[in-house]
């Protein structure tokens, strides 16, 4: 079961790195960019939407598998 958790965590890391930035990041925070609202609603379309939803699903799956490993194995 630990191997399943390891595979899920690697997939989750890869999916997180694949996501595009929604703000200017640290450089925008330092320079005071006008697009500094990181909570702004942006429409995800196409592959961005798929990667975002897969990241959400894998994060939830990681949480439950981690609980299973902790309490049952």
N, C-alpha and C positions, 0 to 999 in steps of 0.2 A: 504494500500500500504506500510505502514511502517513495517508491519509484513513480507511482502515479502523481504524487504530490510534487516530486521533482520535475516531471514532464510538464505539469500544469504551470508550475512557477516559471519555467523557461519560456513557455509559450506566452505567458502573461507579460514577461519582461520584453519579449520581442514585439508583441502587440503594442505595448506602451511606447516603445521606441519608434514604432511606425507612425504613431499619431502625429499629425501636423500641429505646429504651434498656433495657438489662438490669440497670442499677444506678442509684443516685441521682446518679451523676456526680461532679463536682467538689464540689458542695455537700455531698454525703454524705461525701466524704472529709474535708472540713474539720470538719464538725460531729460526725463519728464515728457515723454512722447504724448501726443494728443490722443493716441489710441491705447491709453493705459488701463482701461477698464477690462480686467481679465474675466469679469463675470458677464460680459456682453453676450447677448444671444446671437449665435451665428448658425446659419443653416448648414448642416452637414449633408452632402450629397454624394452619391456614388460610392466610391471605395472608402471615403472618409467615414461615411455612415456605417458601412459594414465593419470596418476596423473598430470603430467606437462601440458598436453593439457587441462584437466579439470580445472586446476588452472587458465590458461589463459582465458578460456571461462567464468568462474565465475567472474574473475576480470573485464572483459569487461562488462558483464551483471550487475555487481555491479555499475560500473560507470554510465551506462545508466539509471538504476533504481534510483540511487541517484539524477541524473539530473531531472528525471521525478517527483520525490517526491519534490524536491526543487522548481520547476517552475510550477507544475500543481496541487499540492495537498496542 
